Amino acid sequence: MPILSDVLSVFDELYPPARAESWDAVGLVCGDPEAGVGRVMFAVDPVAAVVDEALEWGADLLVTHHPLYLRGVTSVAATGFKGRVVHTLIKHGIALLTAHTNADSADPGVSDALAETVGLRVTGPLIPDPTDPAGRRGTGRIGELPEPEPLAAFAARVAAGLPATVQGVRTAGDPDAPVRRVAVCGGSGDSFFDAVRAAGVDAYLTADLRHHPVSEAREASPLALLDAAHWATEWPWLRSAERELLAAADKHGWTLDTRVSTQVTDAWTLHTPMPAAAPE
């Protein structure tokens, strides 16, 4: 059985903390580097329900994509939900590790997993990392479908490939327009429209799209837009991270049990369709 510092070394190699954005908070949140690790659970959000699942399963390490604390704090008292999470983890000997924007830009990273899930062959990053001589790291990915298909069919492909949420997949564009080249970005991606347009793709799949950026993007070009739930676009990376850890464990001769949480921790819980009648 490895100790926590051994496992951290693997994750530091896969997702170097130095490649995280300056505003981000990644790495070990709590845990004893000398403690043994036999069970590792992966999840998107370090919320109470996920921590309860890790506790029930007997995890020694919880790896999440989203940070628990993104900004500095002066207290981790159990008077708030984040403090209670920290207390529960420490009380039961569960370490918490976060890989966020350092996992977004990795090779393979969050957007590689998203592209794979919806049937795209990745051809390169949307915004390349200038420090990568191989040209594979960076923000977002560009990929291609085996054959062109109508936007409506591609939207259905996305909806079937991603884990289900109440939001589903919102689409802006001509349902019959052909789609072959697609840009994807796991998580919030409406700040990258200039790069998407410059890439000359037919469609862009991301999350958290807002009215004004979408309206302006649609006016600027025929680019089709697909908006899925933030959680859903990042969840596929958990399987990728699990595979990478198990490959490292096999290389080092470690025995590890792993688990990917399937709890839907997307914040939205109800979608109520509106009547089809036009406004008066």
FIVO-928038 format. One line per 2 residues: number of its first residue (from 1); their letters; for each residue y negated, z negated, x negated of N, C-alpha, C. Coordinates in nm, 3 decimals, decimal comma, always signed. Layout:
NUM) a) Y/Z/X/Y/Z/X/Y/Z/X | ...
***
This chain:
1) mp) +0,120/+0,000/-0,085/+0,000/+0,000/+0,000/-0,126/+0,000/-0,089 | -0,221/+0,090/-0,061/-0,344/+0,089/-0,139/-0,434/-0,027/-0,097
3) il) -0,531/-0,056/-0,180/-0,635/-0,150/-0,140/-0,757/-0,070/-0,093 | -0,849/-0,139/-0,029/-0,963/-0,070/+0,031/-1,041/+0,012/-0,072
5) sd) -1,061/-0,041/-0,191/-1,138/+0,033/-0,292/-1,070/+0,164/-0,329 | -0,935/+0,169/-0,326/-0,863/+0,294/-0,351/-0,896/+0,398/-0,244
7) vl) -0,891/+0,353/-0,119/-0,918/+0,444/-0,008/-1,064/+0,489/-0,009 | -1,154/+0,398/-0,042/-1,295/+0,434/-0,051/-1,319/+0,542/-0,156
9) sv) -1,244/+0,535/-0,265/-1,259/+0,637/-0,370/-1,223/+0,775/-0,317 | -1,120/+0,781/-0,233/-1,081/+0,909/-0,172/-1,193/+0,962/-0,085
11) fd) -1,247/+0,877/+0,001/-1,354/+0,922/+0,091/-1,481/+0,957/+0,014 | -1,509/+0,884/-0,094/-1,627/+0,917/-0,175/-1,613/+1,053/-0,240
13) el) -1,490/+1,092/-0,271/-1,468/+1,225/-0,328/-1,477/+1,334/-0,222 | -1,422/+1,305/-0,104/-1,427/+1,402/+0,005/-1,568/+1,419/+0,059
15) yp) -1,636/+1,306/+0,078/-1,768/+1,303/+0,142/-1,863/+1,218/+0,057 | -1,909/+1,271/-0,056/-1,991/+1,190/-0,148/-2,115/+1,133/-0,078
17) pa) -2,135/+1,003/-0,083/-2,252/+0,942/-0,019/-2,384/+1,001/-0,068 | -2,388/+1,048/-0,192/-2,512/+1,104/-0,247/-2,555/+1,230/-0,174
19) ra) -2,463/+1,293/-0,099/-2,499/+1,416/-0,028/-2,546/+1,387/+0,114 | -2,554/+1,261/+0,153/-2,608/+1,227/+0,284/-2,760/+1,249/+0,284
21) es) -2,815/+1,275/+0,402/-2,960/+1,289/+0,414/-3,028/+1,157/+0,377 | -3,152/+1,166/+0,332/-3,223/+1,047/+0,282/-3,240/+0,941/+0,391
23) wd) -3,245/+0,983/+0,518/-3,267/+0,888/+0,627/-3,137/+0,825/+0,677 | -3,025/+0,872/+0,626/-2,895/+0,833/+0,680/-2,847/+0,702/+0,618
25) av) -2,745/+0,642/+0,683/-2,684/+0,519/+0,633/-2,534/+0,537/+0,637 | -2,475/+0,566/+0,520/-2,332/+0,594/+0,513/-2,266/+0,498/+0,415
27) gl) -2,132/+0,499/+0,417/-2,057/+0,416/+0,324/-1,997/+0,294/+0,392 | -1,959/+0,197/+0,313/-1,891/+0,077/+0,363/-1,992/-0,017/+0,431
29) vc) -1,964/-0,049/+0,556/-2,050/-0,140/+0,632/-2,003/-0,284/+0,617 | -1,873/-0,304/+0,626/-1,815/-0,436/+0,603/-1,671/-0,417/+0,556
31) gd) -1,618/-0,517/+0,485/-1,482/-0,508/+0,435/-1,472/-0,556/+0,291 | -1,356/-0,611/+0,256/-1,329/-0,661/+0,122/-1,261/-0,551/+0,041
33) pe) -1,324/-0,503/-0,067/-1,265/-0,394/-0,145/-1,126/-0,425/-0,200 | -1,090/-0,553/-0,210/-0,960/-0,591/-0,263/-0,853/-0,606/-0,155
35) ag) -0,891/-0,592/-0,029/-0,796/-0,609/+0,081/-0,702/-0,489/+0,091 | -0,577/-0,513/+0,130/-0,481/-0,405/+0,148/-0,513/-0,322/+0,272
37) vg) -0,479/-0,194/+0,264/-0,502/-0,102/+0,376/-0,371/-0,031/+0,408 | -0,319/-0,057/+0,527/-0,197/+0,011/+0,570/-0,219/+0,099/+0,692
39) rv) -0,325/+0,066/+0,770/-0,353/+0,142/+0,892/-0,501/+0,180/+0,896 | -0,527/+0,309/+0,919/-0,663/+0,360/+0,923/-0,685/+0,432/+1,055
41) mf) -0,789/+0,394/+1,126/-0,823/+0,459/+1,253/-0,954/+0,534/+1,240 | -0,963/+0,650/+1,305/-1,082/+0,735/+1,301/-1,144/+0,743/+1,440
43) av) -1,277/+0,738/+1,447/-1,348/+0,750/+1,573/-1,488/+0,804/+1,546 | -1,552/+0,854/+1,650/-1,689/+0,904/+1,635/-1,790/+0,790/+1,634
45) dp) -1,776/+0,697/+1,729/-1,876/+0,593/+1,748/-1,821/+0,453/+1,723 | -1,894/+0,368/+1,648/-1,849/+0,231/+1,625/-1,894/+0,138/+1,738
47) va) -1,849/+0,168/+1,859/-1,886/+0,087/+1,975/-1,775/-0,014/+2,003 | -1,805/-0,109/+2,093/-1,714/-0,221/+2,117/-1,576/-0,175/+2,161
49) av) -1,569/-0,075/+2,250/-1,439/-0,029/+2,300/-1,354/+0,028/+2,187 | -1,416/+0,095/+2,092/-1,344/+0,151/+1,979/-1,295/+0,040/+1,887
51) vd) -1,379/-0,059/+1,864/-1,339/-0,173/+1,781/-1,224/-0,248/+1,846 | -1,228/-0,264/+1,979/-1,117/-0,328/+2,051/-0,987/-0,249/+2,032
53) ea) -0,997/-0,117/+2,035/-0,879/-0,032/+2,014/-0,824/-0,051/+1,873 | -0,914/-0,055/+1,774/-0,872/-0,075/+1,636/-0,804/-0,210/+1,619
55) le) -0,857/-0,310/+1,685/-0,799/-0,445/+1,678/-0,662/-0,447/+1,742 | -0,649/-0,388/+1,859/-0,521/-0,388/+1,931/-0,415/-0,312/+1,852
57) wg) -0,455/-0,203/+1,787/-0,360/-0,122/+1,711/-0,324/-0,186/+1,577 | -0,407/-0,278/+1,530/-0,382/-0,342/+1,402/-0,439/-0,267/+1,283
59) ad) -0,552/-0,200/+1,302/-0,614/-0,125/+1,193/-0,667/-0,218/+1,085 | -0,658/-0,171/+0,962/-0,721/-0,240/+0,849/-0,856/-0,177/+0,816
61) ll) -0,872/-0,050/+0,854/-0,994/+0,023/+0,825/-1,027/+0,113/+0,944 | -1,152/+0,108/+0,987/-1,204/+0,196/+1,091/-1,305/+0,290/+1,026
63) vt) -1,280/+0,419/+1,037/-1,371/+0,520/+0,983/-1,441/+0,587/+1,100 | -1,574/+0,579/+1,101/-1,650/+0,643/+1,209/-1,747/+0,746/+1,152
65) hh) -1,782/+0,842/+1,236/-1,880/+0,943/+1,196/-2,021/+0,888/+1,211 | -2,049/+0,823/+1,322/-2,184/+0,771/+1,344/-2,200/+0,633/+1,280
67) pl) -2,315/+0,608/+1,221/-2,341/+0,476/+1,162/-2,354/+0,369/+1,270 | -2,320/+0,246/+1,233/-2,347/+0,132/+1,320/-2,493/+0,093/+1,308
69) yl) -2,540/+0,081/+1,186/-2,681/+0,050/+1,159/-2,743/+0,167/+1,084 | -2,839/+0,234/+1,149/-2,906/+0,347/+1,084/-3,032/+0,302/+1,012
71) rg) -3,088/+0,190/+1,055/-3,209/+0,136/+0,992/-3,182/-0,006/+0,946 | -3,266/-0,053/+0,855/-3,249/-0,186/+0,801/-3,264/-0,294/+0,908
73) vt) -3,188/-0,401/+0,891/-3,194/-0,513/+0,985/-3,209/-0,643/+0,906 | -3,253/-0,746/+0,974/-3,265/-0,878/+0,912/-3,164/-0,976/+0,968
75) sv) -3,082/-0,931/+1,064/-2,983/-1,021/+1,123/-2,866/-0,940/+1,178 | -2,745/-0,995/+1,163/-2,626/-0,938/+1,227/-2,567/-1,042/+1,322
77) aa) -2,653/-1,124/+1,379/-2,608/-1,226/+1,474/-2,536/-1,162/+1,591 | -2,440/-1,233/+1,648/-2,361/-1,180/+1,758/-2,433/-1,191/+1,891
79) tg) -2,566/-1,190/+1,888/-2,645/-1,193/+2,010/-2,669/-1,054/+2,066 | -2,638/-0,952/+1,989/-2,648/-0,813/+2,034/-2,516/-0,743/+2,012
81) fk) -2,497/-0,622/+2,071/-2,365/-0,558/+2,064/-2,330/-0,517/+1,921 | -2,429/-0,477/+1,841/-2,398/-0,439/+1,704/-2,354/-0,559/+1,621
83) gr) -2,422/-0,671/+1,641/-2,381/-0,792/+1,571/-2,243/-0,837/+1,612 | -2,213/-0,823/+1,742/-2,078/-0,861/+1,789/-1,972/-0,772/+1,728
85) vv) -2,004/-0,645/+1,710/-1,910/-0,553/+1,645/-1,882/-0,600/+1,502 | -1,987/-0,633/+1,428/-1,970/-0,680/+1,290/-1,886/-0,807/+1,287
87) ht) -1,916/-0,902/+1,374/-1,842/-1,028/+1,376/-1,694/-1,006/+1,409 | -1,668/-0,918/+1,505/-1,529/-0,890/+1,543/-1,454/-0,827/+1,426
89) li) -1,517/-0,731/+1,361/-1,452/-0,664/+1,248/-1,420/-0,762/+1,136 | -1,517/-0,842/+1,098/-1,497/-0,935/+0,987/-1,395/-1,043/+1,024
91) kh) -1,405/-1,093/+1,146/-1,314/-1,199/+1,191/-1,169/-1,154/+1,182 | -1,144/-1,026/+1,211/-1,006/-0,977/+1,214/-0,971/-0,893/+1,092
93) gi) -1,053/-0,898/+0,989/-1,020/-0,831/+0,864/-1,017/-0,680/+0,872 | -1,102/-0,620/+0,956/-1,107/-0,474/+0,970/-1,232/-0,424/+0,898
95) al) -1,215/-0,336/+0,803/-1,328/-0,276/+0,733/-1,385/-0,161/+0,816 | -1,514/-0,134/+0,799/-1,581/-0,023/+0,867/-1,647/+0,067/+0,764
97) lt) -1,613/+0,195/+0,770/-1,669/+0,295/+0,679/-1,731/+0,407/+0,762 | -1,851/+0,451/+0,721/-1,919/+0,558/+0,792/-1,935/+0,680/+0,701
99) ah) -1,900/+0,798/+0,755/-1,926/+0,925/+0,688/-2,001/+1,012/+0,789 | -2,130/+1,031/+0,770/-2,214/+1,097/+0,869/-2,263/+1,232/+0,816
101) tn) -2,389/+1,238/+0,769/-2,438/+1,368/+0,721/-2,368/+1,413/+0,593 | -2,310/+1,320/+0,520/-2,230/+1,361/+0,404/-2,101/+1,430/+0,447
103) ad) -2,053/+1,401/+0,569/-1,939/+1,473/+0,625/-1,982/+1,603/+0,692 | -2,106/+1,607/+0,742/-2,158/+1,730/+0,803/-2,160/+1,844/+0,702
105) sa) -2,204/+1,815/+0,581/-2,224/+1,922/+0,482/-2,104/+1,944/+0,390 | -1,999/+1,866/+0,407/-1,884/+1,872/+0,318/-1,805/+2,002/+0,337
107) dp) -1,713/+2,025/+0,244/-1,622/+2,140/+0,252/-1,479/+2,090/+0,237 | -1,402/+2,079/+0,346/-1,441/+2,109/+0,484/-1,517/+1,992/+0,547
109) gv) -1,601/+2,026/+0,644/-1,683/+1,925/+0,709/-1,677/+1,935/+0,860 | -1,773/+1,871/+0,922/-1,775/+1,859/+1,068/-1,780/+1,996/+1,136
111) sd) -1,864/+2,084/+1,087/-1,877/+2,215/+1,152/-1,759/+2,307/+1,124 | -1,690/+2,288/+1,011/-1,565/+2,363/+0,989/-1,463/+2,329/+1,096
113) al) -1,452/+2,198/+1,125/-1,356/+2,154/+1,226/-1,394/+2,208/+1,364 | -1,524/+2,208/+1,394/-1,570/+2,263/+1,522/-1,537/+2,411/+1,533
115) ae) -1,564/+2,486/+1,427/-1,534/+2,630/+1,429/-1,386/+2,655/+1,448 | -1,303/+2,582/+1,377/-1,158/+2,598/+1,389/-1,111/+2,570/+1,531
117) tv) -1,168/+2,468/+1,593/-1,126/+2,428/+1,727/-1,153/+2,535/+1,831 | -1,259/+2,615/+1,811/-1,291/+2,718/+1,910/-1,247/+2,856/+1,864
119) gl) -1,162/+2,863/+1,762/-1,099/+2,989/+1,725/-1,179/+3,078/+1,633 | -1,273/+3,022/+1,558/-1,354/+3,102/+1,467/-1,300/+3,096/+1,324
121) rv) -1,308/+3,205/+1,255/-1,278/+3,209/+1,111/-1,410/+3,192/+1,037 | -1,422/+3,083/+0,964/-1,548/+3,053/+0,895/-1,572/+3,151/+0,781
123) tg) -1,693/+3,206/+0,776/-1,730/+3,297/+0,668/-1,831/+3,234/+0,571 | -1,892/+3,121/+0,609/-1,986/+3,055/+0,520/-2,073/+2,956/+0,595
125) pl) -2,156/+2,881/+0,523/-2,245/+2,785/+0,587/-2,364/+2,854/+0,654 | -2,418/+2,789/+0,755/-2,540/+2,838/+0,819/-2,659/+2,820/+0,725
127) ip) -2,671/+2,701/+0,669/-2,776/+2,671/+0,571/-2,706/+2,624/+0,445 | -2,690/+2,708/+0,344/-2,612/+2,672/+0,226/-2,674/+2,556/+0,148
129) dp) -2,587/+2,477/+0,087/-2,629/+2,372/-0,005/-2,656/+2,439/-0,139 | -2,780/+2,436/-0,189/-2,812/+2,508/-0,314/-2,742/+2,450/-0,437
131) td) -2,685/+2,330/-0,424/-2,616/+2,270/-0,539/-2,469/+2,308/-0,545 | -2,423/+2,388/-0,448/-2,281/+2,426/-0,444/-2,264/+2,567/-0,498
133) pa) -2,210/+2,583/-0,619/-2,195/+2,717/-0,676/-2,097/+2,805/-0,599 | -2,004/+2,741/-0,526/-1,907/+2,818/-0,448/-1,965/+2,869/-0,317
135) gr) -2,080/+2,815/-0,275/-2,144/+2,861/-0,153/-2,070/+2,825/-0,026 | -1,996/+2,713/-0,027/-1,919/+2,674/+0,091/-1,975/+2,552/+0,163
137) rg) -2,045/+2,467/+0,090/-2,103/+2,349/+0,152/-2,236/+2,384/+0,218 | -2,279/+2,295/+0,310/-2,409/+2,313/+0,371/-2,408/+2,273/+0,517
139) tg) -2,518/+2,297/+0,584/-2,534/+2,259/+0,725/-2,484/+2,369/+0,816 | -2,403/+2,332/+0,916/-2,352/+2,431/+1,010/-2,259/+2,530/+0,944
141) ri) -2,201/+2,617/+1,026/-2,112/+2,722/+0,975/-2,133/+2,849/+1,057 | -2,103/+2,961/+0,994/-2,098/+3,091/+1,062/-1,953/+3,135/+1,064
143) ge) -1,908/+3,183/+1,179/-1,770/+3,226/+1,191/-1,756/+3,349/+1,277 | -1,636/+3,403/+1,278/-1,609/+3,524/+1,355/-1,485/+3,506/+1,441
145) lp) -1,490/+3,565/+1,560/-1,373/+3,573/+1,646/-1,285/+3,689/+1,601 | -1,155/+3,685/+1,629/-1,069/+3,797/+1,592/-1,114/+3,928/+1,654
147) ep) -1,161/+3,922/+1,779/-1,210/+4,039/+1,850/-1,329/+3,998/+1,935 | -1,423/+4,089/+1,961/-1,535/+4,056/+2,049/-1,485/+4,019/+2,188
149) ep) -1,556/+3,928/+2,254/-1,524/+3,892/+2,392/-1,653/+3,860/+2,466 | -1,655/+3,873/+2,599/-1,776/+3,842/+2,675/-1,817/+3,696/+2,656
151) la) -1,947/+3,671/+2,666/-1,997/+3,535/+2,651/-1,928/+3,439/+2,746 | -1,904/+3,481/+2,869/-1,837/+3,393/+2,965/-1,699/+3,353/+2,917
153) af) -1,628/+3,448/+2,854/-1,494/+3,417/+2,803/-1,503/+3,324/+2,683 | -1,603/+3,345/+2,598/-1,619/+3,256/+2,484/-1,655/+3,115/+2,530
155) aa) -1,740/+3,104/+2,631/-1,774/+2,972/+2,685/-1,650/+2,902/+2,738 | -1,564/+2,978/+2,805/-1,439/+2,919/+2,855/-1,349/+2,876/+2,740
157) rv) -1,349/+2,953/+2,631/-1,272/+2,919/+2,511/-1,322/+2,786/+2,453 | -1,455/+2,771/+2,446/-1,514/+2,647/+2,394/-1,477/+2,529/+2,482
159) aa) -1,491/+2,549/+2,614/-1,461/+2,441/+2,707/-1,315/+2,397/+2,698 | -1,224/+2,493/+2,674/-1,082/+2,460/+2,663/-1,048/+2,398/+2,529
161) gl) -1,123/+2,433/+2,423/-1,090/+2,385/+2,290/-1,142/+2,247/+2,258 | -1,257/+2,212/+2,314/-1,316/+2,082/+2,286/-1,260/+1,975/+2,378
163) pa) -1,264/+1,848/+2,335/-1,221/+1,741/+2,425/-1,313/+1,735/+2,547 | -1,256/+1,704/+2,661/-1,331/+1,711/+2,787/-1,434/+1,599/+2,798
165) tv) -1,552/+1,636/+2,848/-1,657/+1,540/+2,882/-1,712/+1,579/+3,018 | -1,788/+1,489/+3,081/-1,843/+1,521/+3,212/-1,947/+1,633/+3,204
167) qg) -2,010/+1,650/+3,088/-2,110/+1,755/+3,074/-2,048/+1,893/+3,079 | -1,931/+1,909/+3,020/-1,875/+2,042/+3,005/-1,953/+2,120/+2,902
169) vr) -1,966/+2,252/+2,924/-2,038/+2,339/+2,831/-2,145/+2,415/+2,908 | -2,270/+2,398/+2,870/-2,380/+2,473/+2,930/-2,404/+2,599/+2,847
171) ta) -2,434/+2,710/+2,913/-2,449/+2,837/+2,844/-2,575/+2,907/+2,889 | -2,649/+2,963/+2,794/-2,768/+3,043/+2,823/-2,746/+3,182/+2,766
173) gd) -2,752/+3,283/+2,853/-2,732/+3,419/+2,807/-2,662/+3,503/+2,911 | -2,652/+3,630/+2,885/-2,584/+3,725/+2,973/-2,434/+3,699/+2,966
175) pd) -2,370/+3,663/+3,078/-2,227/+3,633/+3,074/-2,140/+3,747/+3,023 | -2,189/+3,871/+3,036/-2,111/+3,987/+2,994/-2,142/+4,034/+2,852
177) ap) -2,240/+3,972/+2,788/-2,277/+4,014/+2,653/-2,163/+3,989/+2,555 | -2,135/+4,084/+2,466/-2,024/+4,065/+2,371/-2,059/+3,962/+2,263
179) vr) -1,957/+3,882/+2,228/-1,973/+3,779/+2,125/-1,867/+3,800/+2,019 | -1,907/+3,809/+1,894/-1,813/+3,820/+1,782/-1,851/+3,721/+1,671
181) rv) -1,976/+3,729/+1,624/-2,022/+3,637/+1,520/-2,094/+3,519/+1,584 | -2,056/+3,399/+1,541/-2,107/+3,277/+1,605/-2,149/+3,177/+1,498
183) av) -2,264/+3,114/+1,519/-2,305/+2,999/+1,437/-2,269/+2,872/+1,513 | -2,223/+2,772/+1,441/-2,190/+2,644/+1,504/-2,252/+2,532/+1,422
185) cg) -2,285/+2,423/+1,490/-2,333/+2,303/+1,424/-2,288/+2,183/+1,505 | -2,200/+2,100/+1,449/-2,157/+1,980/+1,518/-2,273/+1,882/+1,528
187) gs) -2,291/+1,823/+1,647/-2,402/+1,732/+1,669/-2,529/+1,806/+1,707 | -2,643/+1,738/+1,693/-2,771/+1,795/+1,735/-2,812/+1,909/+1,644
189) gd) -2,836/+2,028/+1,704/-2,862/+2,144/+1,620/-2,980/+2,230/+1,661 | -3,071/+2,179/+1,747/-3,179/+2,269/+1,790/-3,293/+2,279/+1,689
191) sf) -3,280/+2,211/+1,576/-3,382/+2,226/+1,471/-3,349/+2,341/+1,376 | -3,238/+2,410/+1,400/-3,193/+2,513/+1,307/-3,203/+2,654/+1,366
193) fd) -3,284/+2,672/+1,471/-3,290/+2,803/+1,536/-3,338/+2,913/+1,443 | -3,432/+2,884/+1,353/-3,479/+2,988/+1,261/-3,365/+3,040/+1,175
195) av) -3,283/+2,949/+1,123/-3,169/+2,991/+1,040/-3,066/+3,066/+1,123 | -3,047/+3,025/+1,247/-2,951/+3,092/+1,334/-2,995/+3,235/+1,361
197) ra) -3,123/+3,254/+1,394/-3,173/+3,390/+1,419/-3,163/+3,476/+1,293 | -3,193/+3,416/+1,178/-3,186/+3,492/+1,052/-3,043/+3,533/+1,019
199) ag) -2,946/+3,458/+1,070/-2,806/+3,488/+1,041/-2,754/+3,608/+1,120 | -2,828/+3,649/+1,222/-2,788/+3,767/+1,299/-2,661/+3,749/+1,380
201) vd) -2,637/+3,629/+1,431/-2,517/+3,602/+1,509/-2,540/+3,637/+1,656 | -2,431/+3,644/+1,730/-2,440/+3,674/+1,873/-2,460/+3,549/+1,956
203) ay) -2,412/+3,434/+1,906/-2,418/+3,310/+1,984/-2,427/+3,191/+1,890 | -2,474/+3,080/+1,945/-2,488/+2,956/+1,869/-2,434/+2,842/+1,953
205) lt) -2,337/+2,771/+1,896/-2,274/+2,656/+1,963/-2,316/+2,529/+1,893 | -2,374/+2,435/+1,969/-2,415/+2,308/+1,913/-2,424/+2,206/+2,027
207) ad) -2,504/+2,099/+2,007/-2,518/+1,994/+2,108/-2,663/+1,950/+2,119 | -2,692/+1,877/+2,226/-2,823/+1,815/+2,249/-2,936/+1,915/+2,258
209) lr) -2,911/+2,033/+2,314/-3,017/+2,131/+2,328/-3,116/+2,088/+2,436 | -3,244/+2,109/+2,405/-3,352/+2,069/+2,497/-3,419/+2,191/+2,557
211) hh) -3,488/+2,169/+2,669/-3,545/+2,281/+2,746/-3,636/+2,370/+2,663 | -3,739/+2,314/+2,600/-3,838/+2,398/+2,533/-3,781/+2,476/+2,415
213) pv) -3,704/+2,414/+2,326/-3,646/+2,494/+2,218/-3,554/+2,605/+2,270 | -3,478/+2,575/+2,375/-3,388/+2,677/+2,430/-3,468/+2,789/+2,494
215) se) -3,569/+2,754/+2,573/-3,652/+2,855/+2,639/-3,717/+2,946/+2,536 | -3,773/+2,887/+2,430/-3,838/+2,967/+2,327/-3,739/+3,053/+2,250
217) ar) -3,620/+2,999/+2,224/-3,518/+3,076/+2,154/-3,473/+3,196/+2,236 | -3,459/+3,176/+2,366/-3,416/+3,285/+2,453/-3,524/+3,393/+2,466
219) ea) -3,650/+3,352/+2,463/-3,759/+3,449/+2,468/-3,770/+3,528/+2,338 | -3,735/+3,464/+2,228/-3,751/+3,526/+2,096/-3,645/+3,630/+2,065
221) sp) -3,524/+3,615/+2,123/-3,415/+3,706/+2,089/-3,307/+3,698/+2,197 | -3,211/+3,792/+2,196/-3,101/+3,786/+2,294/-2,991/+3,688/+2,255
223) la) -3,014/+3,605/+2,157/-2,915/+3,508/+2,112/-2,864/+3,424/+2,229 | -2,732/+3,415/+2,244/-2,671/+3,329/+2,346/-2,657/+3,188/+2,290
225) ll) -2,673/+3,090/+2,377/-2,668/+2,949/+2,336/-2,563/+2,875/+2,417 | -2,485/+2,793/+2,350/-2,385/+2,710/+2,416/-2,408/+2,565/+2,375
227) da) -2,420/+2,479/+2,474/-2,452/+2,338/+2,452/-2,338/+2,251/+2,504 | -2,267/+2,186/+2,414/-2,160/+2,094/+2,450/-2,206/+1,952/+2,422
229) ah) -2,129/+1,854/+2,467/-2,164/+1,714/+2,444/-2,161/+1,683/+2,295 | -2,255/+1,603/+2,249/-2,265/+1,565/+2,109/-2,131/+1,512/+2,058
231) wa) -2,075/+1,416/+2,130/-1,947/+1,355/+2,090/-1,838/+1,460/+2,077 | -1,833/+1,553/+2,173/-1,725/+1,653/+2,175/-1,732/+1,747/+2,055
233) te) -1,854/+1,782/+2,010/-1,865/+1,876/+1,898/-1,831/+1,811/+1,765 | -1,832/+1,678/+1,759/-1,802/+1,610/+1,633/-1,660/+1,552/+1,629
235) wp) -1,599/+1,533/+1,745/-1,466/+1,473/+1,750/-1,362/+1,551/+1,669 | -1,363/+1,687/+1,670/-1,259/+1,758/+1,593/-1,255/+1,721/+1,446
237) wl) -1,368/+1,677/+1,390/-1,369/+1,639/+1,248/-1,276/+1,522/+1,221 | -1,253/+1,437/+1,318/-1,166/+1,321/+1,296/-1,027/+1,366/+1,253
239) rs) -0,974/+1,469/+1,316/-0,843/+1,523/+1,277/-0,847/+1,578/+1,136 | -0,957/+1,645/+1,102/-0,971/+1,700/+0,966/-0,974/+1,589/+0,863
241) ae) -1,053/+1,484/+0,889/-1,061/+1,371/+0,795/-0,926/+1,301/+0,782 | -0,855/+1,291/+0,894/-0,721/+1,230/+0,890/-0,628/+1,311/+0,801
243) re) -0,630/+1,445/+0,815/-0,545/+1,530/+0,732/-0,579/+1,514/+0,584 | -0,708/+1,509/+0,554/-0,750/+1,496/+0,414/-0,703/+1,363/+0,356
245) ll) -0,714/+1,255/+0,433/-0,670/+1,125/+0,383/-0,519/+1,123/+0,363 | -0,444/+1,178/+0,458/-0,298/+1,177/+0,444/-0,253/+1,262/+0,325
247) aa) -0,325/+1,371/+0,298/-0,292/+1,453/+0,181/-0,314/+1,373/+0,053 | -0,424/+1,297/+0,049/-0,450/+1,213/-0,068/-0,347/+1,102/-0,080
249) ad) -0,308/+1,044/+0,034/-0,207/+0,937/+0,033/-0,075/+0,990/-0,022 | -0,038/+1,111/+0,020/+0,086/+1,171/-0,030/+0,077/+1,194/-0,181
251) kh) -0,037/+1,237/-0,227/-0,058/+1,261/-0,371/-0,044/+1,132/-0,452 | -0,096/+1,022/-0,396/-0,095/+0,895/-0,468/+0,030/+0,811/-0,440
253) gw) +0,115/+0,857/-0,348/+0,234/+0,782/-0,314/+0,207/+0,661/-0,227 | +0,099/+0,667/-0,148/+0,066/+0,556/-0,059/+0,136/+0,574/+0,075
255) tl) +0,169/+0,465/+0,138/+0,219/+0,467/+0,275/+0,106/+0,423/+0,367 | +0,062/+0,516/+0,451/-0,048/+0,487/+0,543/-0,012/+0,533/+0,683
257) dt) -0,046/+0,451/+0,781/-0,042/+0,494/+0,921/-0,184/+0,529/+0,961 | -0,200/+0,638/+1,035/-0,333/+0,678/+1,079/-0,334/+0,702/+1,229
259) rv) -0,452/+0,693/+1,286/-0,468/+0,713/+1,430/-0,608/+0,769/+1,453 | -0,618/+0,870/+1,540/-0,747/+0,923/+1,583/-0,770/+0,875/+1,726
261) st) -0,879/+0,803/+1,746/-0,910/+0,753/+1,880/-0,942/+0,869/+1,973 | -0,883/+0,867/+2,090/-0,913/+0,969/+2,191/-1,002/+0,914/+2,302
263) qv) -1,053/+0,794/+2,283/-1,148/+0,740/+2,381/-1,273/+0,828/+2,385 | -1,316/+0,864/+2,504/-1,438/+0,942/+2,519/-1,556/+0,846/+2,516
265) td) -1,628/+0,845/+2,404/-1,743/+0,757/+2,392/-1,875/+0,831/+2,409 | -1,869/+0,952/+2,463/-1,991/+1,021/+2,503/-2,065/+0,933/+2,604
267) aw) -2,197/+0,926/+2,594/-2,273/+0,832/+2,676/-2,276/+0,869/+2,824 | -2,262/+0,998/+2,855/-2,272/+1,042/+2,995/-2,139/+1,022/+3,066
269) tl) -2,144/+0,968/+3,186/-2,021/+0,932/+3,257/-2,004/+0,999/+3,393 | -2,104/+1,070/+3,441/-2,094/+1,132/+3,573/-2,177/+1,259/+3,577
271) ht) -2,118/+1,366/+3,631/-2,189/+1,493/+3,649/-2,183/+1,529/+3,797 | -2,298/+1,535/+3,862/-2,305/+1,564/+4,004/-2,367/+1,701/+4,024
273) pm) -2,289/+1,804/+4,062/-2,346/+1,938/+4,085/-2,449/+1,936/+4,196 | -2,553/+2,017/+4,179/-2,657/+2,027/+4,280/-2,620/+2,134/+4,382
275) pa) -2,676/+2,128/+4,505/-2,652/+2,236/+4,602/-2,702/+2,368/+4,547 | -2,636/+2,476/+4,590/-2,668/+2,607/+4,535/-2,792/+2,669/+4,596
277) aa) -2,847/+2,611/+4,703/-2,962/+2,670/+4,770/-3,083/+2,672/+4,678 | -3,165/+2,777/+4,690/-3,286/+2,789/+4,608/-3,389/+2,688/+4,655
279) pe) -3,475/+2,638/+4,564/-3,580/+2,544/+4,605/-3,678/+2,608/+4,701 | -3,728/+2,531/+4,792/-3,824/+2,583/+4,891/-3,967/+2,572/+4,838
***
